Amino acid sequence: MDNKKKVHAYVRVKPTDDFAHEMITYGDDNKTIGIHFKKDTRREVVNHQQTDWLFKLDGVLHDASQDLVYETVAQEVVSQALDGYNGTIMCYGQTGAGKTYTMTGAAKNYKHRGILPRALQQVFRMIKERPTHAITVSVSYLEIYNENLFDLLSTLPYVGPSVTPMTIVENPQGVFIKGLSVHLTSQEEDALSCLFEGETNRMVASHMMNKNSSRSHCIFTIYVEARSWTLSDEKYITSKINLVDLAGSERLGKSGSDGQVLKEATYINKSLSFLEQAIIALGDQKRDHIPFRQCKLTHALKDSLGGNCNMVLVTNIHGEAAQLEETLSSLRFASRMKLVTTEPAINEKYDAERMVKNLGKEVELLKQELAIHDSLANRTLVTYDPMNEMQIAEINSQVRRYLEGTLDEIDIINLRQIQEVFNQFRVVLSQQEQEVESALRRKFTLTDKSDNTAISTVQKSGPGNADTQLVGELDGEGFGLGIAPLSTKPGKRSRFKKMFKAQPRTSARKKGTSNSVSGKELDVSPSKTQVVPGDGKDMILRDQETPSTERLPSDSPKEELRPPRPSTPPSKAVAFEDFKKERGSVINRIFKENKAILNERSRRASEVTQRINAIKKEIDETEEVLESQKPLGEKQGEYKAEGVLVVDEEEFQLILKLKDLKKQYRSEYRDLLDLRAEIQYCQRLVDQCRHRLLTEFDIWYNESFVIPVDVHLALKLGGNIWQGMMSSGRIASLGEDEQDKLTQLQQTVMPEGPDSISYNAKVKTEQKKPVKP
């Protein structure tokens, strides 16, 4: 179904005593108007200039009253608006041609009121004729002055000042003005009050052609929303009527504008030129792009120009011969507007809340119908409500018993139960996969077959067969995981060579007793954990990443790759930087991350503290102002109405401001408390990381530079001495006997004097002699 509709264009001629009858003629059908120019005979050349034009429009309003104009132009548009169709009525023409009079009329005479107040009267009259619908009406008044948007109703007492400038925004529902106030009106008087308020705020100036010339484009919009009282349908209709009063085009030579009026005329002519370009583009069916964004006027009227609304144009012209060129230009604009097509459509929307209620009622009815069918089919245990936790747990138990074999079949009641049964099968399967994976990880070391580096590391650290493939060895409690060769037969077990035997360790807690570890084979693997078989009852699991509690044997690859120790230990500052880059890189990275988080929280806490102080200062100032106004109120006399103290507007605003400030203060203070708690927690983490970093560095430095090399043999895995049982100085002294101590003491205490030379020479000579058995 084609809903396309042409724009209706009418011409209204301003009454005048000096009407040019020879140049302006009307057709008998009252829908055509002709323009005739006299040829310029002063020229001595042949003049082929066109002299006659004929324009066919939807109606010519000559010497027409305001009642006739409204019935012809606007009555049908307003009537269809209450049925859900958008509408637009626009007045266009030369300055002083009667556009504002046509749109708003004269305020002095009730009969001379224009289209806009009559449209409001018709809307509220039709609402009273439709008692079966709840219809709400809202209005807004927009002014476009010098390419700036202004809200003409912003001066109402209950409208607050706008912080952000008004902008034109597009969304899938259409174009709307962000920041424009919309006012709900319950009766015609409220709507007219908004209209008169906006009229007093319009920009008006005077020039040679018009004493009260509008210097801006104005759009008065009526929003209608209708809901049915009788039907429970969630659909409702919305519509809007745009009543556009355009500023008049003017020739500067005739109007004599200068200064600010000249600047306003420039903006007016420019925007009207862009409007005509958009109209020409809309009338051309081959054009793909319509320049709506060239100016604020065309952008704001994008829905009206060629949109889904009923569009009506009223072209106001002069009847004098002196304005014939401007009249011809206005009629050309009207003829171009008639080429524009629109697609009016009902604006239907859905109430989400009512839709949910209707769907709930429908679900209840369907449940009742199903219950009737189930009772007729002797199915009394069927329920269609969502399953609770107890029912889900029962289905899970049935699934587990079915998998174990204790339950032969699961009774099927309804579709919801079938879905839950399959869901519980998935849950049980996922749990079993996690249990199997965790059991394998506890027993085996997992190695990627495609990772050659990991496989070679395992081969170096563990035993292998002739084919360099890893073979697991069974023992009393567990076995290592490897790749068995194809030639290996079941039942035969390969024996590994012993890497090293576990030696007895001396317990630091018991004196005189030792707890020896049985000399079983130890499997060294490249995994994060290492399993050491014990006495057959339990196994000891140690973390290889903790260097302070574990050492590799001296014949392991890692011990062979240890870099040679320097003759002179480096300074702790230099060694600490190397430690942070290599062995302590993880702890150092965590320390830096925690410190960065701590600094960020501290910065935020400082900002919140500054805001709190500023708010507190403003609260104090506001309270001082309120306190200073109390003596003034007592002097002037306080006014009470029905026992309630009445304050003036300024004091009321201060009270509201104080209330908001206290609310902000409490909110910011809560944020500050949360930040302080986070800072305390982060500080504790930073201190722990710092302590851990320094402790690990001391252990690493003593191992690398302080403890003698031969003492490391006593510290390896399975040895009698474990790090942590005694200090590093005590460990370093284990490699020295009494003679070494005496020698060091002599070199330290005895000075390099003449009396000690002979004694030193004698000692050195005795040391060179062989020791007798």
ZIQUI-V191252 format. One record per residue. RES is the residue in one letter. D_CENTER is the distance of its C-alpha to the mean C-alpha in Angstrom with 1 decimal. Layout:
# ZIQUI-V191252
res->RES d_center->D_CENTER
res->RES d_center->D_CENTER
This chain:
# ZIQUI-V191252
res->M d_center->41.8
res->D d_center->41.5
res->N d_center->40.0
res->K d_center->40.3
res->K d_center->42.0
res->K d_center->43.5
res->V d_center->42.6
res->H d_center->45.4
res->A d_center->47.0
res->Y d_center->49.6
res->V d_center->51.7
res->R d_center->52.9
res->V d_center->55.8
res->K d_center->56.2
res->P d_center->59.7
res->T d_center->62.1
res->D d_center->65.8
res->D d_center->65.9
res->F d_center->64.5
res->A d_center->65.2
res->H d_center->66.9
res->E d_center->68.1
res->M d_center->64.7
res->I d_center->62.4
res->T d_center->63.6
res->Y d_center->62.2
res->G d_center->62.7
res->D d_center->64.6
res->D d_center->61.5
res->N d_center->59.7
res->K d_center->56.8
res->T d_center->58.0
res->I d_center->58.6
res->G d_center->60.6
res->I d_center->60.7
res->H d_center->63.8
res->F d_center->64.3
res->K d_center->67.8
res->K d_center->68.6
res->D d_center->69.2
res->T d_center->73.0
res->R d_center->73.2
res->R d_center->72.2
res->E d_center->75.1
res->V d_center->73.0
res->V d_center->72.0
res->N d_center->68.8
res->H d_center->66.8
res->Q d_center->63.9
res->Q d_center->62.6
res->T d_center->63.9
res->D d_center->62.8
res->W d_center->59.4
res->L d_center->58.8
res->F d_center->55.4
res->K d_center->54.9
res->L d_center->52.2
res->D d_center->51.5
res->G d_center->53.6
res->V d_center->55.5
res->L d_center->55.5
res->H d_center->58.5
res->D d_center->59.8
res->A d_center->57.4
res->S d_center->56.6
res->Q d_center->53.1
res->D d_center->53.7
res->L d_center->54.5
res->V d_center->51.6
res->Y d_center->49.1
res->E d_center->50.8
res->T d_center->50.8
res->V d_center->47.4
res->A d_center->44.9
res->Q d_center->46.3
res->E d_center->45.3
res->V d_center->41.7
res->V d_center->41.2
res->S d_center->42.8
res->Q d_center->40.5
res->A d_center->37.4
res->L d_center->38.1
res->D d_center->38.2
res->G d_center->34.7
res->Y d_center->35.4
res->N d_center->33.8
res->G d_center->36.3
res->T d_center->36.8
res->I d_center->40.0
res->M d_center->40.4
res->C d_center->43.4
res->Y d_center->44.2
res->G d_center->47.3
res->Q d_center->49.2
res->T d_center->49.0
res->G d_center->51.4
res->A d_center->51.7
res->G d_center->50.5
res->K d_center->46.8
res->T d_center->45.9
res->Y d_center->49.0
res->T d_center->48.2
res->M d_center->44.6
res->T d_center->45.1
res->G d_center->48.9
res->A d_center->51.2
res->A d_center->50.6
res->K d_center->54.3
res->N d_center->55.4
res->Y d_center->53.8
res->K d_center->55.2
res->H d_center->53.6
res->R d_center->50.0
res->G d_center->47.8
res->I d_center->45.3
res->L d_center->42.4
res->P d_center->44.3
res->R d_center->46.1
res->A d_center->42.9
res->L d_center->41.6
res->Q d_center->45.0
res->Q d_center->44.9
res->V d_center->41.4
res->F d_center->42.4
res->R d_center->45.8
res->M d_center->44.3
res->I d_center->42.0
res->K d_center->45.2
res->E d_center->46.7
res->R d_center->43.9
res->P d_center->44.2
res->T d_center->42.6
res->H d_center->39.1
res->A d_center->36.8
res->I d_center->35.9
res->T d_center->33.7
res->V d_center->34.0
res->S d_center->31.7
res->V d_center->32.3
res->S d_center->30.8
res->Y d_center->32.6
res->L d_center->31.2
res->E d_center->33.3
res->I d_center->32.9
res->Y d_center->35.1
res->N d_center->35.5
res->E d_center->32.2
res->N d_center->30.3
res->L d_center->28.7
res->F d_center->30.1
res->D d_center->30.0
res->L d_center->33.6
res->L d_center->32.9
res->S d_center->31.0
res->T d_center->34.4
res->L d_center->34.7
res->P d_center->35.0
res->Y d_center->32.1
res->V d_center->29.6
res->G d_center->27.8
res->P d_center->27.4
res->S d_center->24.4
res->V d_center->22.5
res->T d_center->20.6
res->P d_center->22.8
res->M d_center->22.9
res->T d_center->21.5
res->I d_center->22.1
res->V d_center->19.1
res->E d_center->19.5
res->N d_center->18.0
res->P d_center->19.8
res->Q d_center->21.7
res->G d_center->23.1
res->V d_center->23.2
res->F d_center->22.6
res->I d_center->22.9
res->K d_center->20.0
res->G d_center->21.7
res->L d_center->24.9
res->S d_center->26.3
res->V d_center->27.5
res->H d_center->30.4
res->L d_center->31.7
res->T d_center->35.5
res->S d_center->37.8
res->Q d_center->41.0
res->E d_center->42.4
res->E d_center->43.3
res->D d_center->39.7
res->A d_center->38.7
res->L d_center->41.7
res->S d_center->40.9
res->C d_center->37.5
res->L d_center->39.3
res->F d_center->42.0
res->E d_center->39.4
res->G d_center->37.7
res->E d_center->41.0
res->T d_center->42.1
res->N d_center->39.0
res->R d_center->39.6
res->M d_center->40.8
res->V d_center->44.5
res->A d_center->47.1
res->S d_center->50.8
res->H d_center->52.5
res->M d_center->55.8
res->M d_center->54.7
res->N d_center->52.7
res->K d_center->53.0
res->N d_center->49.6
res->S d_center->47.5
res->S d_center->43.8
res->R d_center->41.9
res->S d_center->38.5
res->H d_center->37.0
res->C d_center->36.1
res->I d_center->34.2
res->F d_center->34.8
res->T d_center->32.7
res->I d_center->33.7
res->Y d_center->31.1
res->V d_center->32.8
res->E d_center->31.4
res->A d_center->34.1
res->R d_center->34.0
res->S d_center->37.1
res->W d_center->38.9
res->T d_center->41.1
res->L d_center->38.9
res->S d_center->36.4
res->D d_center->34.5
res->E d_center->30.7
res->K d_center->30.9
res->Y d_center->31.1
res->I d_center->31.6
res->T d_center->30.1
res->S d_center->31.6
res->K d_center->31.8
res->I d_center->34.8
res->N d_center->34.4
res->L d_center->37.6
res->V d_center->37.6
res->D d_center->40.2
res->L d_center->40.2
res->A d_center->41.9
res->G d_center->45.2
res->S d_center->46.1
res->E d_center->48.9
res->R d_center->51.3
res->L d_center->51.6
res->G d_center->55.4
res->K d_center->55.9
res->S d_center->53.4
res->G d_center->54.4
res->S d_center->50.9
res->D d_center->50.4
res->G d_center->48.0
res->Q d_center->44.8
res->V d_center->46.1
res->L d_center->46.5
res->K d_center->42.9
res->E d_center->41.7
res->A d_center->44.0
res->T d_center->42.6
res->Y d_center->39.0
res->I d_center->40.4
res->N d_center->42.4
res->K d_center->39.6
res->S d_center->37.1
res->L d_center->39.9
res->S d_center->40.7
res->F d_center->37.1
res->L d_center->37.3
res->E d_center->40.6
res->Q d_center->39.1
res->A d_center->36.3
res->I d_center->39.1
res->I d_center->41.2
res->A d_center->38.4
res->L d_center->37.7
res->G d_center->41.4
res->D d_center->41.7
res->Q d_center->40.9
res->K d_center->40.6
res->R d_center->37.8
res->D d_center->34.4
res->H d_center->32.4
res->I d_center->32.6
res->P d_center->32.0
res->F d_center->30.0
res->R d_center->28.0
res->Q d_center->31.1
res->C d_center->31.1
res->K d_center->29.4
res->L d_center->32.1
res->T d_center->31.7
res->H d_center->27.9
res->A d_center->28.0
res->L d_center->30.8
res->K d_center->29.2
res->D d_center->29.2
res->S d_center->32.8
res->L d_center->34.3
res->G d_center->34.7
res->G d_center->32.1
res->N d_center->32.7
res->C d_center->34.9
res->N d_center->38.5
res->M d_center->39.2
res->V d_center->42.3
res->L d_center->43.6
res->V d_center->46.3
res->T d_center->48.0
res->N d_center->50.1
res->I d_center->53.0
res->H d_center->56.1
res->G d_center->59.6
res->E d_center->61.4
res->A d_center->62.8
res->A d_center->61.3
res->Q d_center->57.7
res->L d_center->58.5
res->E d_center->56.3
res->E d_center->53.2
res->T d_center->54.1
res->L d_center->54.4
res->S d_center->51.0
res->S d_center->49.4
res->L d_center->51.2
res->R d_center->49.9
res->F d_center->46.4
res->A d_center->47.2
res->S d_center->48.7
res->R d_center->45.6
res->M d_center->43.4
res->K d_center->45.5
res->L d_center->44.5
res->V d_center->40.9
res->T d_center->40.0
res->T d_center->37.3
res->E d_center->36.3
res->P d_center->36.2
res->A d_center->34.4
res->I d_center->33.8
res->N d_center->30.3
res->E d_center->29.8
res->K d_center->26.8
res->Y d_center->26.5
res->D d_center->26.1
res->A d_center->23.9
res->E d_center->25.6
res->R d_center->29.0
res->M d_center->28.2
res->V d_center->27.4
res->K d_center->30.7
res->N d_center->32.7
res->L d_center->31.5
res->G d_center->32.4
res->K d_center->35.8
res->E d_center->36.3
res->V d_center->35.5
res->E d_center->38.1
res->L d_center->40.6
res->L d_center->40.1
res->K d_center->40.6
res->Q d_center->43.8
res->E d_center->45.0
res->L d_center->44.4
res->A d_center->46.2
res->I d_center->49.2
res->H d_center->49.3
res->D d_center->49.1
res->S d_center->51.9
res->L d_center->54.1
res->A d_center->53.5
res->N d_center->54.3
res->R d_center->50.8
res->T d_center->50.3
res->L d_center->47.9
res->V d_center->45.0
res->T d_center->41.8
res->Y d_center->38.6
res->D d_center->36.3
res->P d_center->33.6
res->M d_center->35.2
res->N d_center->35.1
res->E d_center->35.2
res->M d_center->39.0
res->Q d_center->39.3
res->I d_center->36.9
res->A d_center->38.9
res->E d_center->42.1
res->I d_center->40.9
res->N d_center->40.0
res->S d_center->43.5
res->Q d_center->45.1
res->V d_center->43.3
res->R d_center->44.4
res->R d_center->48.0
res->Y d_center->48.0
res->L d_center->47.1
res->E d_center->49.7
res->G d_center->52.3
res->T d_center->53.1
res->L d_center->51.7
res->D d_center->53.1
res->E d_center->50.6
res->I d_center->47.5
res->D d_center->48.1
res->I d_center->45.7
res->I d_center->45.1
res->N d_center->42.1
res->L d_center->39.3
res->R d_center->36.7
res->Q d_center->39.1
res->I d_center->39.5
res->Q d_center->35.7
res->E d_center->35.7
res->V d_center->38.7
res->F d_center->37.2
res->N d_center->34.1
res->Q d_center->36.4
res->F d_center->38.2
res->R d_center->35.1
res->V d_center->34.4
res->V d_center->38.1
res->L d_center->38.0
res->S d_center->34.9
res->Q d_center->36.5
res->Q d_center->39.8
res->E d_center->38.1
res->Q d_center->36.5
res->E d_center->39.9
res->V d_center->41.8
res->E d_center->39.4
res->S d_center->39.6
res->A d_center->43.4
res->L d_center->43.8
res->R d_center->41.8
res->R d_center->44.0
res->K d_center->47.2
res->F d_center->46.5
res->T d_center->45.2
res->L d_center->42.9
res->T d_center->43.4
res->D d_center->41.9
res->K d_center->44.8
res->S d_center->43.2
res->D d_center->42.8
res->N d_center->46.3
res->T d_center->45.6
res->A d_center->44.9
res->I d_center->48.0
res->S d_center->50.2
res->T d_center->49.1
res->V d_center->50.0
res->Q d_center->53.3
res->K d_center->54.2
res->S d_center->53.3
res->G d_center->54.8
res->P d_center->58.0
res->G d_center->58.3
res->N d_center->61.0
res->A d_center->63.0
res->D d_center->60.3
res->T d_center->57.7
res->Q d_center->55.7
res->L d_center->54.4
res->V d_center->56.3
res->G d_center->55.4
res->E d_center->58.1
res->L d_center->58.5
res->D d_center->59.4
res->G d_center->59.8
res->E d_center->56.1
res->G d_center->53.9
res->F d_center->54.0
res->G d_center->52.2
res->L d_center->50.2
res->G d_center->51.5
res->I d_center->52.6
res->A d_center->56.1
res->P d_center->58.4
res->L d_center->59.8
res->S d_center->63.4
res->T d_center->62.6
res->K d_center->64.2
res->P d_center->63.0
res->G d_center->64.8
res->K d_center->65.5
res->R d_center->63.5
res->S d_center->63.3
res->R d_center->64.0
res->F d_center->62.2
res->K d_center->63.9
res->K d_center->63.3
res->M d_center->60.9
res->F d_center->62.0
res->K d_center->63.3
res->A d_center->61.6
res->Q d_center->63.8
res->P d_center->64.2
res->R d_center->62.1
res->T d_center->63.3
res->S d_center->61.2
res->A d_center->60.4
res->R d_center->60.6
res->K d_center->64.1
res->K d_center->67.1
res->G d_center->69.9
res->T d_center->68.2
res->S d_center->66.2
res->N d_center->64.0
res->S d_center->64.7
res->V d_center->62.4
res->S d_center->64.2
res->G d_center->64.5
res->K d_center->62.3
res->E d_center->60.5
res->L d_center->57.0
res->D d_center->54.5
res->V d_center->52.4
res->S d_center->49.2
res->P d_center->46.2
res->S d_center->43.8
res->K d_center->42.0
res->T d_center->44.5
res->Q d_center->48.2
res->V d_center->50.4
res->V d_center->53.8
res->P d_center->56.3
res->G d_center->58.1
res->D d_center->61.2
res->G d_center->60.3
res->K d_center->58.5
res->D d_center->55.2
res->M d_center->53.3
res->I d_center->51.7
res->L d_center->48.2
res->R d_center->47.3
res->D d_center->44.2
res->Q d_center->45.2
res->E d_center->42.3
res->T d_center->43.9
res->P d_center->46.7
res->S d_center->48.2
res->T d_center->49.6
res->E d_center->50.7
res->R d_center->52.8
res->L d_center->53.7
res->P d_center->57.4
res->S d_center->59.2
res->D d_center->59.9
res->S d_center->56.3
res->P d_center->54.6
res->K d_center->52.1
res->E d_center->55.1
res->E d_center->56.8
res->L d_center->53.8
res->R d_center->53.7
res->P d_center->54.3
res->P d_center->57.6
res->R d_center->57.5
res->P d_center->58.3
res->S d_center->61.6
res->T d_center->60.0
res->P d_center->56.7
res->P d_center->54.0
res->S d_center->52.7
res->K d_center->50.0
res->A d_center->47.6
res->V d_center->47.9
res->A d_center->47.9
res->F d_center->44.7
res->E d_center->42.8
res->D d_center->44.2
res->F d_center->43.2
res->K d_center->39.6
res->K d_center->39.4
res->E d_center->41.2
res->R d_center->41.8
res->G d_center->39.5
res->S d_center->36.5
res->V d_center->34.4
res->I d_center->35.1
res->N d_center->34.7
res->R d_center->31.3
res->I d_center->30.2
res->F d_center->31.8
res->K d_center->29.9
res->E d_center->26.5
res->N d_center->27.3
res->K d_center->28.6
res->A d_center->25.6
res->I d_center->23.4
res->L d_center->26.2
res->N d_center->26.2
res->E d_center->22.4
res->R d_center->22.7
res->S d_center->25.8
res->R d_center->24.2
res->R d_center->21.5
res->A d_center->24.3
res->S d_center->26.3
res->E d_center->23.6
res->V d_center->23.2
res->T d_center->27.0
res->Q d_center->27.4
res->R d_center->25.0
res->I d_center->27.1
res->N d_center->30.3
res->A d_center->29.2
res->I d_center->28.3
res->K d_center->31.6
res->K d_center->33.5
res->E d_center->32.2
res->I d_center->33.0
res->D d_center->36.5
res->E d_center->37.0
res->T d_center->35.9
res->E d_center->38.3
res->E d_center->41.0
res->V d_center->40.6
res->L d_center->40.8
res->E d_center->43.8
res->S d_center->45.5
res->Q d_center->45.2
res->K d_center->46.9
res->P d_center->50.4
res->L d_center->50.0
res->G d_center->49.2
res->E d_center->52.2
res->K d_center->54.4
res->Q d_center->53.3
res->G d_center->53.4
res->E d_center->50.6
res->Y d_center->50.1
res->K d_center->49.6
res->A d_center->48.9
res->E d_center->49.8
res->G d_center->49.7
res->V d_center->46.2
res->L d_center->45.9
res->V d_center->44.6
res->V d_center->42.8
res->D d_center->42.3
res->E d_center->39.1
res->E d_center->38.6
res->E d_center->39.1
res->F d_center->36.8
res->Q d_center->34.0
res->L d_center->34.8
res->I d_center->34.6
res->L d_center->31.2
res->K d_center->30.0
res->L d_center->31.6
res->K d_center->29.9
res->D d_center->26.4
res->L d_center->27.4
res->K d_center->28.7
res->K d_center->25.5
res->Q d_center->23.5
res->Y d_center->26.2
res->R d_center->26.0
res->S d_center->22.2
res->E d_center->22.6
res->Y d_center->25.7
res->R d_center->24.0
res->D d_center->21.4
res->L d_center->24.4
res->L d_center->26.3
res->D d_center->23.5
res->L d_center->23.3
res->R d_center->27.1
res->A d_center->27.2
res->E d_center->24.9
res->I d_center->27.1
res->Q d_center->30.2
res->Y d_center->29.0
res->C d_center->28.0
res->Q d_center->31.3
res->R d_center->33.2
res->L d_center->31.6
res->V d_center->32.4
res->D d_center->36.0
res->Q d_center->36.4
res->C d_center->35.3
res->R d_center->37.6
res->H d_center->40.5
res->R d_center->39.9
res->L d_center->39.8
res->L d_center->43.0
res->T d_center->44.8
res->E d_center->44.1
res->F d_center->45.3
res->D d_center->48.5
res->I d_center->49.2
res->W d_center->48.5
res->Y d_center->50.6
res->N d_center->53.5
res->E d_center->53.5
res->S d_center->53.4
res->F d_center->55.7
res->V d_center->57.5
res->I d_center->58.8
res->P d_center->61.7
res->V d_center->61.3
res->D d_center->64.0
res->V d_center->62.3
res->H d_center->59.4
res->L d_center->61.7
res->A d_center->61.9
res->L d_center->58.1
res->K d_center->57.3
res->L d_center->56.3
res->G d_center->59.2
res->G d_center->61.0
res->N d_center->62.7
res->I d_center->60.6
res->W d_center->56.8
res->Q d_center->54.6
res->G d_center->53.7
res->M d_center->57.2
res->M d_center->58.6
res->S d_center->57.5
res->S d_center->57.3
res->G d_center->60.4
res->R d_center->62.3
res->I d_center->61.3
res->A d_center->62.3
res->S d_center->65.7
res->L d_center->66.4
res->G d_center->67.6
res->E d_center->70.2
res->D d_center->73.7
res->E d_center->76.1
res->Q d_center->77.8
res->D d_center->74.5
res->K d_center->73.7
res->L d_center->77.2
res->T d_center->76.8
res->Q d_center->73.5
res->L d_center->75.0
res->Q d_center->78.0
res->Q d_center->75.9
res->T d_center->73.8
res->V d_center->76.5
res->M d_center->79.6
res->P d_center->79.6
res->E d_center->80.7
res->G d_center->84.1
res->P d_center->87.7
res->D d_center->88.6
res->S d_center->85.9
res->I d_center->86.6
res->S d_center->89.5
res->Y d_center->87.6
res->N d_center->84.7
res->A d_center->87.0
res->K d_center->88.8
res->V d_center->85.6
res->K d_center->84.4
res->T d_center->87.9
res->E d_center->87.7
res->Q d_center->84.3
res->K d_center->85.7
res->K d_center->88.5
res->P d_center->88.0
res->V d_center->87.6
res->K d_center->90.6
res->P d_center->90.1
